[in-house]
Amino acid sequence: MALELTDANFQENVLNSNKAALVDFWAEWCGPCRMVGPIVEEISNEYGDKAVIGKVNVDNNPEIAAKYGIRNIPTILFIKNGEVVDKQVGAVPKASLAAKLDAII
C-alpha cells in the first residue's frame, strides 16, 4: 500500500530516503486522481521494496504541494537523492509510470 505522505513526514520518508520515490499529488474531489489512485497502489505492491511509493493529499498538505509548485492534479513526481528528476501531470497508463520509475531505480 502506498505511504500516506504529509507536510510533516515528507522530508523523512522521501527526501532522506536512499531509494527513488514516486509521489502522487491528489485530492478526493479530483476525477482523474481516482483513476490514477489504483494504478499507484498496484505500483506500490510491485515496487514497494525497491522504491518509496507515496501519496500526498493536496487539500490536507498545502505546504509540500506549494513547495513543488503543484498546480494541476494528479501530478506525479519522481524523486531521487532528494531531487525531482521527472514529472507526470494528468492520468496516464500504468506502463508510463512504471517506465519512468524503472529509469531512476
Helices and strands as residue ranges (DSSP letters): E 3-5, H 10-10, I 11-15, E 20-26, H 31-47, E 51-57, H 62-67, E 75-80, E 83-89, H 94-104
